[in-house]
């Protein structure tokens, strides 16, 4: 549980994917803030266990698989992989974080996606 706690403390907080346990919980499907509290304090004496379905929900909130949460030294933008071809590359944008995008309403997300598509098309046209 110590590695899980250390990794979640890297993924949640300054420089992480989510700013707080509350934000991570809001982005999760049925994972409460208190579950994040317990998981992030798993290295403390007396910390309680977490069910595998909760671990699965936590991993999904970060776009990860459960096993990735237990690899020491996880970095928010470079999750571990097994060297599989087709592995998803890390999120390359620093200011447009997944947390900020998830915080938008669905309509705002569509507008942001459309705007970013225009920008990308412009860059693609420059490269040709």
Chimera marker file (.cmm) of the C-alpha trace (Angstrom):
<marker_set name="trace">
<marker id="1" x="0.000" y="0.000" z="0.000" r="1" g="1" b="0" radius="0.5"/>
<marker id="2" x="2.982" y="2.305" z="0.447" r="1" g="1" b="0" radius="0.5"/>
<marker id="3" x="3.722" y="2.435" z="-3.306" r="1" g="1" b="0" radius="0.5"/>
<marker id="4" x="0.048" y="3.062" z="-4.064" r="1" g="1" b="0" radius="0.5"/>
<marker id="5" x="-0.029" y="5.923" z="-1.543" r="1" g="1" b="0" radius="0.5"/>
<marker id="6" x="3.182" y="7.452" z="-2.913" r="1" g="1" b="0" radius="0.5"/>
<marker id="7" x="1.923" y="7.243" z="-6.491" r="1" g="1" b="0" radius="0.5"/>
<marker id="8" x="-1.467" y="8.727" z="-5.662" r="1" g="1" b="0" radius="0.5"/>
<marker id="9" x="0.297" y="11.562" z="-3.872" r="1" g="1" b="0" radius="0.5"/>
<marker id="10" x="2.162" y="12.220" z="-7.123" r="1" g="1" b="0" radius="0.5"/>
<marker id="11" x="-1.032" y="12.005" z="-9.203" r="1" g="1" b="0" radius="0.5"/>
<marker id="12" x="-3.122" y="14.173" z="-6.862" r="1" g="1" b="0" radius="0.5"/>
<marker id="13" x="-1.943" y="17.594" z="-5.753" r="1" g="1" b="0" radius="0.5"/>
<marker id="14" x="0.423" y="20.198" z="-7.214" r="1" g="1" b="0" radius="0.5"/>
<marker id="15" x="1.657" y="19.037" z="-10.616" r="1" g="1" b="0" radius="0.5"/>
<marker id="16" x="-0.653" y="16.039" z="-10.591" r="1" g="1" b="0" radius="0.5"/>
<marker id="17" x="-3.608" y="15.090" z="-12.719" r="1" g="1" b="0" radius="0.5"/>
<marker id="18" x="-6.104" y="16.283" z="-10.085" r="1" g="1" b="0" radius="0.5"/>
<marker id="19" x="-5.650" y="19.068" z="-7.564" r="1" g="1" b="0" radius="0.5"/>
<marker id="20" x="-7.326" y="17.271" z="-4.651" r="1" g="1" b="0" radius="0.5"/>
<marker id="21" x="-9.078" y="14.116" z="-3.489" r="1" g="1" b="0" radius="0.5"/>
<marker id="22" x="-12.377" y="15.923" z="-4.075" r="1" g="1" b="0" radius="0.5"/>
<marker id="23" x="-11.467" y="16.653" z="-7.709" r="1" g="1" b="0" radius="0.5"/>
<marker id="24" x="-10.313" y="13.054" z="-8.247" r="1" g="1" b="0" radius="0.5"/>
<marker id="25" x="-13.526" y="11.764" z="-6.695" r="1" g="1" b="0" radius="0.5"/>
<marker id="26" x="-15.654" y="13.981" z="-8.928" r="1" g="1" b="0" radius="0.5"/>
<marker id="27" x="-13.879" y="12.578" z="-11.984" r="1" g="1" b="0" radius="0.5"/>
<marker id="28" x="-14.319" y="8.991" z="-10.770" r="1" g="1" b="0" radius="0.5"/>
<marker id="29" x="-17.272" y="6.736" z="-11.268" r="1" g="1" b="0" radius="0.5"/>
<marker id="30" x="-18.436" y="5.956" z="-7.744" r="1" g="1" b="0" radius="0.5"/>
<marker id="31" x="-15.119" y="6.409" z="-5.913" r="1" g="1" b="0" radius="0.5"/>
<marker id="32" x="-15.595" y="8.596" z="-2.857" r="1" g="1" b="0" radius="0.5"/>
<marker id="33" x="-13.254" y="11.219" z="-1.489" r="1" g="1" b="0" radius="0.5"/>
<marker id="34" x="-12.808" y="9.098" z="1.628" r="1" g="1" b="0" radius="0.5"/>
<marker id="35" x="-11.561" y="6.200" z="-0.523" r="1" g="1" b="0" radius="0.5"/>
<marker id="36" x="-8.922" y="8.526" z="-1.970" r="1" g="1" b="0" radius="0.5"/>
<marker id="37" x="-8.107" y="9.680" z="1.573" r="1" g="1" b="0" radius="0.5"/>
<marker id="38" x="-7.532" y="6.074" z="2.684" r="1" g="1" b="0" radius="0.5"/>
<marker id="39" x="-5.531" y="5.158" z="-0.422" r="1" g="1" b="0" radius="0.5"/>
<marker id="40" x="-3.268" y="8.208" z="-0.113" r="1" g="1" b="0" radius="0.5"/>
<marker id="41" x="-2.623" y="7.406" z="3.549" r="1" g="1" b="0" radius="0.5"/>
<marker id="42" x="-1.954" y="3.723" z="2.887" r="1" g="1" b="0" radius="0.5"/>
<marker id="43" x="1.626" y="4.060" z="4.035" r="1" g="1" b="0" radius="0.5"/>
<marker id="44" x="0.463" y="5.061" z="7.535" r="1" g="1" b="0" radius="0.5"/>
<marker id="45" x="0.075" y="2.561" z="10.365" r="1" g="1" b="0" radius="0.5"/>
<marker id="46" x="-3.521" y="1.441" z="10.672" r="1" g="1" b="0" radius="0.5"/>
<marker id="47" x="-4.521" y="2.346" z="7.102" r="1" g="1" b="0" radius="0.5"/>
<marker id="48" x="-7.377" y="0.213" z="5.877" r="1" g="1" b="0" radius="0.5"/>
<marker id="49" x="-7.446" y="-2.034" z="2.840" r="1" g="1" b="0" radius="0.5"/>
<marker id="50" x="-9.078" y="-1.003" z="-0.425" r="1" g="1" b="0" radius="0.5"/>
<marker id="51" x="-11.215" y="-3.367" z="-2.487" r="1" g="1" b="0" radius="0.5"/>
<marker id="52" x="-10.017" y="-4.257" z="-5.989" r="1" g="1" b="0" radius="0.5"/>
<marker id="53" x="-13.117" y="-2.718" z="-7.596" r="1" g="1" b="0" radius="0.5"/>
<marker id="54" x="-12.242" y="0.581" z="-5.897" r="1" g="1" b="0" radius="0.5"/>
<marker id="55" x="-8.661" y="0.300" z="-7.165" r="1" g="1" b="0" radius="0.5"/>
<marker id="56" x="-10.044" y="-0.286" z="-10.651" r="1" g="1" b="0" radius="0.5"/>
<marker id="57" x="-12.178" y="2.858" z="-10.365" r="1" g="1" b="0" radius="0.5"/>
<marker id="58" x="-9.212" y="4.884" z="-9.129" r="1" g="1" b="0" radius="0.5"/>
<marker id="59" x="-7.033" y="3.647" z="-11.987" r="1" g="1" b="0" radius="0.5"/>
<marker id="60" x="-9.711" y="4.473" z="-14.564" r="1" g="1" b="0" radius="0.5"/>
<marker id="61" x="-9.991" y="8.030" z="-13.235" r="1" g="1" b="0" radius="0.5"/>
<marker id="62" x="-6.349" y="8.515" z="-14.270" r="1" g="1" b="0" radius="0.5"/>
<marker id="63" x="-6.629" y="6.575" z="-17.528" r="1" g="1" b="0" radius="0.5"/>
<marker id="64" x="-4.514" y="3.786" z="-16.039" r="1" g="1" b="0" radius="0.5"/>
<marker id="65" x="-4.724" y="0.093" z="-15.318" r="1" g="1" b="0" radius="0.5"/>
<marker id="66" x="-4.564" y="-1.083" z="-11.691" r="1" g="1" b="0" radius="0.5"/>
<marker id="67" x="-1.074" y="-2.582" z="-12.066" r="1" g="1" b="0" radius="0.5"/>
<marker id="68" x="0.302" y="0.815" z="-13.120" r="1" g="1" b="0" radius="0.5"/>
<marker id="69" x="-0.628" y="2.258" z="-9.721" r="1" g="1" b="0" radius="0.5"/>
<marker id="70" x="1.836" y="-0.145" z="-8.089" r="1" g="1" b="0" radius="0.5"/>
<marker id="71" x="4.934" y="0.697" z="-10.133" r="1" g="1" b="0" radius="0.5"/>
<marker id="72" x="7.230" y="2.850" z="-7.954" r="1" g="1" b="0" radius="0.5"/>
<marker id="73" x="7.804" y="6.457" z="-8.975" r="1" g="1" b="0" radius="0.5"/>
<marker id="74" x="4.865" y="6.985" z="-11.325" r="1" g="1" b="0" radius="0.5"/>
<marker id="75" x="4.869" y="10.347" z="-13.058" r="1" g="1" b="0" radius="0.5"/>
<marker id="76" x="1.550" y="12.049" z="-13.890" r="1" g="1" b="0" radius="0.5"/>
<marker id="77" x="2.418" y="12.584" z="-17.563" r="1" g="1" b="0" radius="0.5"/>
<marker id="78" x="4.406" y="9.384" z="-18.159" r="1" g="1" b="0" radius="0.5"/>
<marker id="79" x="2.578" y="6.348" z="-16.809" r="1" g="1" b="0" radius="0.5"/>
<marker id="80" x="4.460" y="3.030" z="-16.875" r="1" g="1" b="0" radius="0.5"/>
<marker id="81" x="3.877" y="0.663" z="-19.763" r="1" g="1" b="0" radius="0.5"/>
<marker id="82" x="5.011" y="-2.797" z="-20.698" r="1" g="1" b="0" radius="0.5"/>
<marker id="83" x="6.613" y="-1.707" z="-23.932" r="1" g="1" b="0" radius="0.5"/>
<marker id="84" x="3.542" y="-2.805" z="-25.856" r="1" g="1" b="0" radius="0.5"/>
<marker id="85" x="3.158" y="-1.367" z="-29.299" r="1" g="1" b="0" radius="0.5"/>
<marker id="86" x="0.227" y="0.956" z="-29.518" r="1" g="1" b="0" radius="0.5"/>
<marker id="87" x="0.632" y="2.105" z="-25.917" r="1" g="1" b="0" radius="0.5"/>
<marker id="88" x="-0.901" y="5.505" z="-25.308" r="1" g="1" b="0" radius="0.5"/>
<marker id="89" x="1.772" y="8.213" z="-25.127" r="1" g="1" b="0" radius="0.5"/>
<marker id="90" x="1.774" y="10.561" z="-22.132" r="1" g="1" b="0" radius="0.5"/>
<marker id="91" x="-0.398" y="13.683" z="-22.199" r="1" g="1" b="0" radius="0.5"/>
<marker id="92" x="1.840" y="16.265" z="-23.899" r="1" g="1" b="0" radius="0.5"/>
<marker id="93" x="0.063" y="19.480" z="-22.905" r="1" g="1" b="0" radius="0.5"/>
<marker id="94" x="1.057" y="21.197" z="-19.674" r="1" g="1" b="0" radius="0.5"/>
<marker id="95" x="-1.538" y="23.992" z="-19.459" r="1" g="1" b="0" radius="0.5"/>
<marker id="96" x="-4.528" y="22.182" z="-20.979" r="1" g="1" b="0" radius="0.5"/>
<marker id="97" x="-4.625" y="19.392" z="-18.409" r="1" g="1" b="0" radius="0.5"/>
<marker id="98" x="-7.148" y="16.587" z="-18.424" r="1" g="1" b="0" radius="0.5"/>
<marker id="99" x="-8.492" y="17.901" z="-15.101" r="1" g="1" b="0" radius="0.5"/>
<marker id="100" x="-9.222" y="21.317" z="-16.598" r="1" g="1" b="0" radius="0.5"/>
<marker id="101" x="-10.923" y="19.765" z="-19.606" r="1" g="1" b="0" radius="0.5"/>
<marker id="102" x="-13.012" y="17.407" z="-17.437" r="1" g="1" b="0" radius="0.5"/>
<marker id="103" x="-14.125" y="20.414" z="-15.361" r="1" g="1" b="0" radius="0.5"/>
<marker id="104" x="-15.848" y="21.930" z="-18.405" r="1" g="1" b="0" radius="0.5"/>
<marker id="105" x="-19.497" y="21.312" z="-19.192" r="1" g="1" b="0" radius="0.5"/>
<marker id="106" x="-20.129" y="18.888" z="-22.074" r="1" g="1" b="0" radius="0.5"/>
<marker id="107" x="-21.003" y="21.840" z="-24.333" r="1" g="1" b="0" radius="0.5"/>
<marker id="108" x="-17.777" y="23.632" z="-23.369" r="1" g="1" b="0" radius="0.5"/>
<marker id="109" x="-15.796" y="20.453" z="-24.005" r="1" g="1" b="0" radius="0.5"/>
<marker id="110" x="-17.255" y="20.223" z="-27.527" r="1" g="1" b="0" radius="0.5"/>
<marker id="111" x="-16.388" y="23.889" z="-28.197" r="1" g="1" b="0" radius="0.5"/>
<marker id="112" x="-12.852" y="23.428" z="-26.865" r="1" g="1" b="0" radius="0.5"/>
<marker id="113" x="-12.439" y="20.288" z="-28.975" r="1" g="1" b="0" radius="0.5"/>
<marker id="114" x="-13.634" y="22.160" z="-32.075" r="1" g="1" b="0" radius="0.5"/>
<marker id="115" x="-11.266" y="25.065" z="-31.356" r="1" g="1" b="0" radius="0.5"/>
<marker id="116" x="-8.314" y="22.761" z="-30.785" r="1" g="1" b="0" radius="0.5"/>
<marker id="117" x="-9.155" y="20.902" z="-33.997" r="1" g="1" b="0" radius="0.5"/>
<marker id="118" x="-8.882" y="24.198" z="-35.933" r="1" g="1" b="0" radius="0.5"/>
<marker id="119" x="-5.483" y="24.866" z="-34.332" r="1" g="1" b="0" radius="0.5"/>
<marker id="120" x="-4.228" y="21.366" z="-35.168" r="1" g="1" b="0" radius="0.5"/>
<marker id="121" x="-5.439" y="21.622" z="-38.762" r="1" g="1" b="0" radius="0.5"/>
<marker id="122" x="-3.461" y="24.867" z="-39.069" r="1" g="1" b="0" radius="0.5"/>
<marker id="123" x="-0.283" y="23.197" z="-37.788" r="1" g="1" b="0" radius="0.5"/>
<marker id="124" x="-0.836" y="20.204" z="-40.059" r="1" g="1" b="0" radius="0.5"/>
<marker id="125" x="-1.206" y="22.543" z="-43.062" r="1" g="1" b="0" radius="0.5"/>
<marker id="126" x="2.078" y="24.293" z="-42.134" r="1" g="1" b="0" radius="0.5"/>
<marker id="127" x="3.905" y="20.980" z="-42.130" r="1" g="1" b="0" radius="0.5"/>
<marker id="128" x="2.901" y="20.115" z="-45.701" r="1" g="1" b="0" radius="0.5"/>
<link id1="1" id2="2" r="1" g="1" b="0" radius="0.2"/>
<link id1="2" id2="3" r="1" g="1" b="0" radius="0.2"/>
<link id1="3" id2="4" r="1" g="1" b="0" radius="0.2"/>
<link id1="4" id2="5" r="1" g="1" b="0" radius="0.2"/>
<link id1="5" id2="6" r="1" g="1" b="0" radius="0.2"/>
<link id1="6" id2="7" r="1" g="1" b="0" radius="0.2"/>
<link id1="7" id2="8" r="1" g="1" b="0" radius="0.2"/>
<link id1="8" id2="9" r="1" g="1" b="0" radius="0.2"/>
<link id1="9" id2="10" r="1" g="1" b="0" radius="0.2"/>
<link id1="10" id2="11" r="1" g="1" b="0" radius="0.2"/>
<link id1="11" id2="12" r="1" g="1" b="0" radius="0.2"/>
<link id1="12" id2="13" r="1" g="1" b="0" radius="0.2"/>
<link id1="13" id2="14" r="1" g="1" b="0" radius="0.2"/>
<link id1="14" id2="15" r="1" g="1" b="0" radius="0.2"/>
<link id1="15" id2="16" r="1" g="1" b="0" radius="0.2"/>
<link id1="16" id2="17" r="1" g="1" b="0" radius="0.2"/>
<link id1="17" id2="18" r="1" g="1" b="0" radius="0.2"/>
<link id1="18" id2="19" r="1" g="1" b="0" radius="0.2"/>
<link id1="19" id2="20" r="1" g="1" b="0" radius="0.2"/>
<link id1="20" id2="21" r="1" g="1" b="0" radius="0.2"/>
<link id1="21" id2="22" r="1" g="1" b="0" radius="0.2"/>
<link id1="22" id2="23" r="1" g="1" b="0" radius="0.2"/>
<link id1="23" id2="24" r="1" g="1" b="0" radius="0.2"/>
<link id1="24" id2="25" r="1" g="1" b="0" radius="0.2"/>
<link id1="25" id2="26" r="1" g="1" b="0" radius="0.2"/>
<link id1="26" id2="27" r="1" g="1" b="0" radius="0.2"/>
<link id1="27" id2="28" r="1" g="1" b="0" radius="0.2"/>
<link id1="28" id2="29" r="1" g="1" b="0" radius="0.2"/>
<link id1="29" id2="30" r="1" g="1" b="0" radius="0.2"/>
<link id1="30" id2="31" r="1" g="1" b="0" radius="0.2"/>
<link id1="31" id2="32" r="1" g="1" b="0" radius="0.2"/>
<link id1="32" id2="33" r="1" g="1" b="0" radius="0.2"/>
<link id1="33" id2="34" r="1" g="1" b="0" radius="0.2"/>
<link id1="34" id2="35" r="1" g="1" b="0" radius="0.2"/>
<link id1="35" id2="36" r="1" g="1" b="0" radius="0.2"/>
<link id1="36" id2="37" r="1" g="1" b="0" radius="0.2"/>
<link id1="37" id2="38" r="1" g="1" b="0" radius="0.2"/>
<link id1="38" id2="39" r="1" g="1" b="0" radius="0.2"/>
<link id1="39" id2="40" r="1" g="1" b="0" radius="0.2"/>
<link id1="40" id2="41" r="1" g="1" b="0" radius="0.2"/>
<link id1="41" id2="42" r="1" g="1" b="0" radius="0.2"/>
<link id1="42" id2="43" r="1" g="1" b="0" radius="0.2"/>
<link id1="43" id2="44" r="1" g="1" b="0" radius="0.2"/>
<link id1="44" id2="45" r="1" g="1" b="0" radius="0.2"/>
<link id1="45" id2="46" r="1" g="1" b="0" radius="0.2"/>
<link id1="46" id2="47" r="1" g="1" b="0" radius="0.2"/>
<link id1="47" id2="48" r="1" g="1" b="0" radius="0.2"/>
<link id1="48" id2="49" r="1" g="1" b="0" radius="0.2"/>
<link id1="49" id2="50" r="1" g="1" b="0" radius="0.2"/>
<link id1="50" id2="51" r="1" g="1" b="0" radius="0.2"/>
<link id1="51" id2="52" r="1" g="1" b="0" radius="0.2"/>
<link id1="52" id2="53" r="1" g="1" b="0" radius="0.2"/>
<link id1="53" id2="54" r="1" g="1" b="0" radius="0.2"/>
<link id1="54" id2="55" r="1" g="1" b="0" radius="0.2"/>
<link id1="55" id2="56" r="1" g="1" b="0" radius="0.2"/>
<link id1="56" id2="57" r="1" g="1" b="0" radius="0.2"/>
<link id1="57" id2="58" r="1" g="1" b="0" radius="0.2"/>
<link id1="58" id2="59" r="1" g="1" b="0" radius="0.2"/>
<link id1="59" id2="60" r="1" g="1" b="0" radius="0.2"/>
<link id1="60" id2="61" r="1" g="1" b="0" radius="0.2"/>
<link id1="61" id2="62" r="1" g="1" b="0" radius="0.2"/>
<link id1="62" id2="63" r="1" g="1" b="0" radius="0.2"/>
<link id1="63" id2="64" r="1" g="1" b="0" radius="0.2"/>
<link id1="64" id2="65" r="1" g="1" b="0" radius="0.2"/>
<link id1="65" id2="66" r="1" g="1" b="0" radius="0.2"/>
<link id1="66" id2="67" r="1" g="1" b="0" radius="0.2"/>
<link id1="67" id2="68" r="1" g="1" b="0" radius="0.2"/>
<link id1="68" id2="69" r="1" g="1" b="0" radius="0.2"/>
<link id1="69" id2="70" r="1" g="1" b="0" radius="0.2"/>
<link id1="70" id2="71" r="1" g="1" b="0" radius="0.2"/>
<link id1="71" id2="72" r="1" g="1" b="0" radius="0.2"/>
<link id1="72" id2="73" r="1" g="1" b="0" radius="0.2"/>
<link id1="73" id2="74" r="1" g="1" b="0" radius="0.2"/>
<link id1="74" id2="75" r="1" g="1" b="0" radius="0.2"/>
<link id1="75" id2="76" r="1" g="1" b="0" radius="0.2"/>
<link id1="76" id2="77" r="1" g="1" b="0" radius="0.2"/>
<link id1="77" id2="78" r="1" g="1" b="0" radius="0.2"/>
<link id1="78" id2="79" r="1" g="1" b="0" radius="0.2"/>
<link id1="79" id2="80" r="1" g="1" b="0" radius="0.2"/>
<link id1="80" id2="81" r="1" g="1" b="0" radius="0.2"/>
<link id1="81" id2="82" r="1" g="1" b="0" radius="0.2"/>
<link id1="82" id2="83" r="1" g="1" b="0" radius="0.2"/>
<link id1="83" id2="84" r="1" g="1" b="0" radius="0.2"/>
<link id1="84" id2="85" r="1" g="1" b="0" radius="0.2"/>
<link id1="85" id2="86" r="1" g="1" b="0" radius="0.2"/>
<link id1="86" id2="87" r="1" g="1" b="0" radius="0.2"/>
<link id1="87" id2="88" r="1" g="1" b="0" radius="0.2"/>
<link id1="88" id2="89" r="1" g="1" b="0" radius="0.2"/>
<link id1="89" id2="90" r="1" g="1" b="0" radius="0.2"/>
<link id1="90" id2="91" r="1" g="1" b="0" radius="0.2"/>
<link id1="91" id2="92" r="1" g="1" b="0" radius="0.2"/>
<link id1="92" id2="93" r="1" g="1" b="0" radius="0.2"/>
<link id1="93" id2="94" r="1" g="1" b="0" radius="0.2"/>
<link id1="94" id2="95" r="1" g="1" b="0" radius="0.2"/>
<link id1="95" id2="96" r="1" g="1" b="0" radius="0.2"/>
<link id1="96" id2="97" r="1" g="1" b="0" radius="0.2"/>
<link id1="97" id2="98" r="1" g="1" b="0" radius="0.2"/>
<link id1="98" id2="99" r="1" g="1" b="0" radius="0.2"/>
<link id1="99" id2="100" r="1" g="1" b="0" radius="0.2"/>
<link id1="100" id2="101" r="1" g="1" b="0" radius="0.2"/>
<link id1="101" id2="102" r="1" g="1" b="0" radius="0.2"/>
<link id1="102" id2="103" r="1" g="1" b="0" radius="0.2"/>
<link id1="103" id2="104" r="1" g="1" b="0" radius="0.2"/>
<link id1="104" id2="105" r="1" g="1" b="0" radius="0.2"/>
<link id1="105" id2="106" r="1" g="1" b="0" radius="0.2"/>
<link id1="106" id2="107" r="1" g="1" b="0" radius="0.2"/>
<link id1="107" id2="108" r="1" g="1" b="0" radius="0.2"/>
<link id1="108" id2="109" r="1" g="1" b="0" radius="0.2"/>
<link id1="109" id2="110" r="1" g="1" b="0" radius="0.2"/>
<link id1="110" id2="111" r="1" g="1" b="0" radius="0.2"/>
<link id1="111" id2="112" r="1" g="1" b="0" radius="0.2"/>
<link id1="112" id2="113" r="1" g="1" b="0" radius="0.2"/>
<link id1="113" id2="114" r="1" g="1" b="0" radius="0.2"/>
<link id1="114" id2="115" r="1" g="1" b="0" radius="0.2"/>
<link id1="115" id2="116" r="1" g="1" b="0" radius="0.2"/>
<link id1="116" id2="117" r="1" g="1" b="0" radius="0.2"/>
<link id1="117" id2="118" r="1" g="1" b="0" radius="0.2"/>
<link id1="118" id2="119" r="1" g="1" b="0" radius="0.2"/>
<link id1="119" id2="120" r="1" g="1" b="0" radius="0.2"/>
<link id1="120" id2="121" r="1" g="1" b="0" radius="0.2"/>
<link id1="121" id2="122" r="1" g="1" b="0" radius="0.2"/>
<link id1="122" id2="123" r="1" g="1" b="0" radius="0.2"/>
<link id1="123" id2="124" r="1" g="1" b="0" radius="0.2"/>
<link id1="124" id2="125" r="1" g="1" b="0" radius="0.2"/>
<link id1="125" id2="126" r="1" g="1" b="0" radius="0.2"/>
<link id1="126" id2="127" r="1" g="1" b="0" radius="0.2"/>
<link id1="127" id2="128" r="1" g="1" b="0" radius="0.2"/>
</marker_set>
